[in-house]
Amino acid sequence: MHTRRKKRLLTTILSVATCLVASSYDNTCRAGDWPQWRGPNRDGICDETGLLTSWPEGGPKLLWEISGLGKGYSTLAIVGDRFYTMGDVSVGSETVQCILAYDLSTHERLWTAEVGEPHSDGPRGTPTVDNGLIYAVGTGGNVVCVSADSGELRWSKNLQKDLGGGKNPGWRFSESPLIDGDRLLCTPGGRDAVMAALDKKTGELIWKCSMPDIGPKGKDEAGYSSIVAADIAGVRQYVQLTNKGLVGVAAKDGRFLWGYNPIANDVANISTPVVCGDSIFCSTAYGTGSALVKLSKTGDGVSAEEVYFLDANTFQNHHGGFVRIGEYIYGGHDHGKGKPTCVEVKTGKIMWQADQPGGGSAAVLYADGHLYFRYQDDVLALIEANPHEYNLKSTFKLPRRKGMSGNGWAHPVIVDGKLYVRHADVLLVYDVKARGG
């Protein structure tokens, strides 16, 4: 009891220290903000223009850097003059999993809000910012809502204890929660609660979805992906890659619509699916592959039909994801690797595939005609998003800093001409804005 009081006290002290700033802080999302995992539309696409088309030797100018973000693979949500992330950080004599808020101008931490117990690798999910509130899912399954001003807890639920979720996955709960209208969407996992919708203001359950048997592959538990919303076949639906495969759930009432099992493996289904018109592109590794699944209206339901399946030798994305630009998918291929690859969405044809310029898997971001491949060994590559030829423009490697332990898996973010790259405890910020003259 004494320990918990100390944790709460730290959050309060940090909040009080920033109350003057918070009282005038405008936390409304604007165009150009990056309020959640993979950006405003959860697709890894940044709409900024006027960025560098090549980098100088050694990389773009390093503007500033900070440490103290703690252990974890969480990336950044940036809204207004603040950014938010998650990390396992020291609180007194203990390590606690927290949401962290920082001032973009001073680079100072404004507040720390506890999410739950730490994990050996730290948190994997990214906070979601919506109308003055921050939402996050911890590795232990706690879904929390806190004030963007102060970090004060508004409500908390647990995916297993409160929502009937399945077994915590081997690498723990990893999703970034989705806000859609007045709802928060999350993935407890399991047959009785593959997905759930909560009132975003109170945390009260609106619905949860039971899942029928969709095939033999995978387990009845959450995967490591995050939900995307889509209007397909005349139905607003939530699409998620679970441990059992790709699923669609009706937004209106939580009714299970469809499932696609062949994309599942028995280890880890990770990459967030991408909406391609009336179809979904999905991929998993561990020797599995990729698929395009077409959705069609059938009576009062929706059917899912495989358009094509690419085997593991053709295209499998371990983690780091992929982006859709026009009629093409760009991402890293192979298990534990990130070979730059372009896939034609309609046919599954490999337009090109190249040797990777960095080591390990690659997290992918698109901005201003280019792909930013961030490799787990901290090499960054700038690649032209051209389906007709592979054109590697530039590479550089992050400088090594104390606290950059483990793999560099956090996805890069670009806001206001600045490239944000996190590696565990350290955040490095680069100037990638092109200058006239």
N, C-alpha and C positions, 0 to 999 in steps of 0.2 A: 504493500500500500504506500509506503513512504517513497519507494522508487517511482511509482506512477505519478505521485504528486510532484516530484522533482521534474519529470518530463513535461507535465502540463505547465509548470511554473516557467520553464524556459521559453515555451511558446508565448506565454503571456508577456514576459519581459520583453521579448523581441517585438511583439506586437505593439506594446505601449511605447517603445522607443521609436516606432515609426508612425505613431498615430497622427502627427501633424501632416506627414506626407500623405497618409491614407485618406485623410479627410477631404483632400482636394484631388485625389487620384481619379481619373476617368478611365474606367476599366471596360468600356464598350469596345467590342471588336470593330476594326475598320478594315477597309481594303488595304491589302499589303501585310496585314497581320498573319501570323502563323499560329492559330489558336489551338491546334491539336496535332495528333499523330498524322504525319504525312501531309499536313497542310489543310487549308479550308475545306477541300473536297475529299480528303483522305486518299489522294491519288499520286502523291509525290511530285506534283507539278507546281512550280513557282511561276507567277506571272510577271516577275520583274524583267525589265529590259535595260539596255545600256550597260551590260556587264562585259567584263574582259573576255575576249575571244581567244586569248592565249595568256600564259603566265610567264613572268620573268624567271630566269634560272633561280632556283631556291624557293620559288613560290611567290604568291601575292604578298603585299605588305602586311605584316603582323601588326594589328592595331592595338590589341590588348589581350591579356590572359589573366585568368584567376584560377585558384585552386580552392579546395574545400567542398566540392560537390559530392564527395563521398564515393563509395563503391556503387557501381550499377551501369546498366546499358541504356537507361532512359535518355531520350533526347530532349530538345527544348520546345516549349510552347511560348510564343512571343506575342504579347498584346500591349499596344501603347508603349509606355516607357519601362516595361518590366518583362522579365522572362521567368519562367517556371520550369522546374525539372524535379526529378526525384533522386534520392540517394540514401545509402546507409551511412549515416554520419554519427560522430561522437556527440553524445549529450551527457555531460558530466563524465561519469566513469563508465557509461554504457554506450553501446552502439544501437541506434534506432533507425528504422526506415521512415523517411520523411518526404513531404513535399517541401521544396525550397523556393523562395521568392527572392529575386534580385532586382536591383535598380540598374537599368541599362546605362545610365549616365555615370553613376559613381561606382558601379560594379560591386556595390555592397549588398550583403544579404539583408533582407528586410524582415523576414520571418521564417520560422520553421514549424511545420505542422506534422505531428506524428501520424503515420499510417498504420504501422504495426511492427511486428518483430522483424529483425534483419534476416537476410538470406546470404548464403555463402558467396553468391555472385552479385548481390544487390538487386534492386528492382529493374525490370525490363520495360514496363509500360511507361507511357508519357502522359502527363496531366492534360486534361481538357479544360479550356477556359470558355465560360459562357455567362454573359450578363452579370459580371461581378462575383461569380462563383467558380471555384476550381474543383474538378472531379478527378479522382485517381483510383486505381486498383493496385493493391499491394500484393506481394508474392504469397502472403498467407491467405489471400482471398477477401481482405477487407476492402469494401467500396466506400470511399469517403467523399464528403462534400464539405469544403471549407470556404471561408470568405476570402476573396482576392485581396481585400484591403488589409486584413490582419492575420489570416490563417486560422481564425476561430472556427472550431468544428460546428457545422450545422446539422449533419446527420451521418450515420455510419451503419452499414449492413455488411454481413459476411456471406460470401457466395455459397458456402456450404451450410453453415448453421442457420442462417435466416432464409436462404433461397432454395435449399434442397439440392445444391450442386453435387456433382460427382467427386471422385477422388481428385485431390490436388495433383496436377501433372508432375512428372518427374523433375522438370526444371521450374516448377511452381507456376502459379497464375501470372500471366505476362501481358494481358491485353490492355489496351488504352480505351477507356469507355467512350461510347458515342452519345452525343446529345442530339436529339431530333425533336424539335418543337418543345413540348413540355415534358419530355421523357428522357431518361437515361437508359441506354441499352447495354447489357453486359451478358457474359457467357458463363453461367455457373457450371455448365457441362452436365453430362449424364442424361439418362433416358427421361427423367421426370422434370428436368429444367435445363434443356440444352441452351435456352436463351431466356432472358427476363427483361421486362420493362418496368422501371420504377419512376415514380413522380420525382422529377429532378429537384423540386423544392423541399420535399419532405422525406424522400426515400421510401415512401409507401409503395407496396407492390401493386402494379396495374395488371400485369399478366405474366405468366411464365408458360413456356412451350414444352410440351412433352414430345419426344421424338420416337417414331417407330423404328423398327429395324431396317436400315437402308443397305445392309451388306455385311460381308464377313471381315472386312479390313478395319483396322484401328480398334480403339477402345472407347467405352462410354464415358468420356471425360472431355474437358475443354482442351483445345489445342493451344497454340501460342500466337495466333493471329488476332486481328481486330475486326469488328463488324463494320460493314459499309452499307449505306442506304441506297436503294435504287428503285426507280419507277419503271418496271418492265412488265409487259403483257397486261397493261392496264391496272397493275397492282403495285401499291407501295409496299416494299418488302425490305427485310434486313438479311443480308448475305454474310455468311461467316464460314470460315474454314475451321472445323472442329477436328478432334482426333479421329472421328468416324468419317470425315470427308466434308465436302461442300454442302451447305444447307441454305434454304430460304424460308423465312418466317414472315407471315403477314403482319404488317405494322399495325393494322387496325385492331386486331384481337389476339395476336399471338398464335394464330393457327399455323401448324406445320404445313408448308406448301410443297416442298420437294427436297430431295437429297441426292447426292452423287458420290458414291462410295469409292470408285476406282482410283481417285486421286489420293486417298489416304494411305499412310504407311503405319507401321506399328511402333514407330519411335517418336517422331515429331513433325507435325504439320504447322508451318510457321508463317509463310509469306501472306500478307493481306491480299485477297483477291481483287481483281480490277474489272470494272464494268466496261463492256465494249458494246454499246448499243443495246440490243436485246439478248446479249450473251455475256458470259462471265469467263474470264481467263484466270486459270489457277495453276499453281505449280508446287510440288514438294520434292524433296531430295531423298536421300537414303535409298537410291536406286529406283525411284518411282518415275517421275516425269512431269508432263504438263498436259492441260486439256482446255479446250474451248467448249463451253456448255451453253446451248441455246435454250432460252426459256420461252414457252408459248402458253397462251390462255387455253384452258381445257375445261369447259363447263364452269363450275364455280371454283376451279383450282388452277394450278400452274404446273406444267410438265417440264422436265429437264431432259434434254437430248444431247448426247455427245456428238459434237461436230467432228472433232478429231482428237487423237491422243498422241502426244510426242513422247517417245520412250526416253529413258534416262540418259542414253548416249546422245540424244538430239538436244534436249533442253530440260534441265532440272534446276530449279532455284532452291538453294539450301536455305538461306535467309538473307535479308538485305533487300528483297523485293524487286519489283520491276515497274516500269511506267508505260502507259499507252500514249503515244504521240501520233495523232491521225490514225492511220490504218496499220500501225506497227507497234510492237512491244519491244522494249529495250530492257535488258537486265543481265545479271551475271549467271553464267552456266556452270554447272557441275557441283557435286557434293564437296563442301569444304573449300570451294573455289569461286571465282567470279570472272569467268571468261566473258568479255563483252560480246553480247549477242543481240541481233535484231531478228525478230520473228514477224512475218506477215500475219496479222490477226485472222483474216478471212480464211487463209489456206493452211497456216502452220508452217509455211515455207521458211527455212532459215535463209535470210537475205545475206547475212555475214556473221562470222564468228571469229574471234581473234584471241591470241595469247594474252593473258592478263598482265598488265603492267605493275600489279602489286601482289601481295601475298594474302592467301586466304579468301574468305567470302567478301562480297562487295555490297555496301548499302548504296542505293541509287536515288539521285535527285535530278529533276529536269528544270532548267531555267534558260531562257533566251537562246534557244536553238542548240543547247549543249547539255550533255549528260555529265553529272558529277558522280564519279565512282569513288567511294571511300572504302578502301580496303582495310581489313582487320589488322594489318601490320602498319597502318597509318600512312600508307601511300594514297595520295589523292590524284585522280586522273580526270582531265577535261577532254571529253570525246564529242565530236560533232554528231548531232542527232540526224544522221543522213542514212536513209534505208538503202541507198545504192552503193555506198562504200564506207569502210571503216576508216576513220580519220582521227587518230590520237593527236590532240593539239599540244597538251602539256602534262607534266607530272611534277609533283614535289612530295616530300615526306615531312610530316609533322616533326618538329624538334622534340627530343625526348625530355620529359620532365618527371620529377619525383611525383609519385602518385598515379602515374599512367600504367597501372598494373593490368594484367590480363589482356583480353582482346579488345581492339577498337571496333565495337559493333554499333555504337550510337550513330543514327542517321544524321547526315549534314543538313543544315537549314540555312536558307538565304533570306534575309530581310533587310530592306533599305541599303542594298549594295554591300552587305556584310555577310561573310560566310562564317557560320558558327560550327565548330567541330569539337565535340566532347570526347575525351578518353578517360573514363572512370572519374577520378577526382579533379581533373583538369579540363578547363574550357579555353580554347584558342579562337580568336576572332580575327578574320582577315578581310582586307579591303579588296573586293572584286568588282568595284565600279569602274567602268571605263571613263577616262578623262579626255575631254576635248583638246584638240591641238596637238 
